[in-house]
Amino acid sequence: MCDSDNGQPFIVDTSFTRRSVVLTLSSMAAAAALPACAAAAKVVEKDVMVPTPDGTADAALFYPAGTGSWPAVLMWPDILGLRPVFREMGRRLAAEGYVVLVPNPFYRTKKGLLVEGPFDFSKDFAKLQPHTSAIKPDGTTKDLTAWVAYIDGLPQVSKKAKLGVTGYCMGGPRVVEASAIRADRIGGAMSNHGGGVVSDAPTSPHLLAPKIKAKTFFAIAQNDAMRQPDQADKLKAAYAAAGNPCGAEVYKADHGWCVSDGAAYNKGEAERAWTQMLATFKDGGVA
């Protein structure tokens, strides 16, 4: 969910009331063939603060109700940060039997919602720059290390299972970087319409493939593939050369299609990506 690719304004409505969150959760739960009341009954939700070398990150934590331990997933939101739609996805994933941490990647400059009210990428994108620029090159590494340490300190998390990571838009490269930095811990990784996972730069995330052990899948937007037709081929080649083949597929939907508060949301393809994510986690031992 970065900008408009068809010349039309890309407007995201981030002005949610608590009632609207519940109603959206109901529709997503129904899509998963799970009654909203059952999903709510199964999941514990907490707002938590996670210490990092650069401060304290606010985050949303979800886990199944009851006693026991479960595999964990770290979920990176897109460039508009932690907001109701990502809480919905965190709840839904927790209802599948996971402990889920959704951090605010922009905690250095703003806690809570990054933007409030409608956001038009064609007019308002510059407003995000102070927040994105505050994350220095080593910031994502420090954040990842802190967030994984926090996850592994939770009593609800199974240490026998591998850790899963998933990310959207700007979270796509973070998924790859995390898989390389904590190859010992991360077993399953899913990038959803990730931006910048392949480039000609020597620091391109896909070049980290030799360090990665996780089962990885890249769900690519069709308009991203139009601009970069060889993206899937380069990803597959890099991972195959490293002896750890990845999956990479162009979905019949535009950038941002997995996130239900965006203009590009495509329910059918979003559900397909969700199913693929669960399969990728299972293949990687996040179970």
DAJORA-V890663 format. One record per helix or strand of 2 or more residues. SS is the DSSP state (a for helix, b for strand). FROM is the first residue (numbers start at 1). TO is the last residue. Records with the same first field share a line. If there is no record, write none. Layout:
SS->FROM-TO / FROM-TO
//
This chain:
b->11-13 / 43-52 / 55-64 / 70-76 / 98-103 / 118-120 / 163-168 / 186-192 / 215-221 / 247-251
a->18-31 / 36-42 / 84-95 / 121-132 / 139-152 / 171-181 / 205-211 / 222-227 / 231-241 / 267-283
//
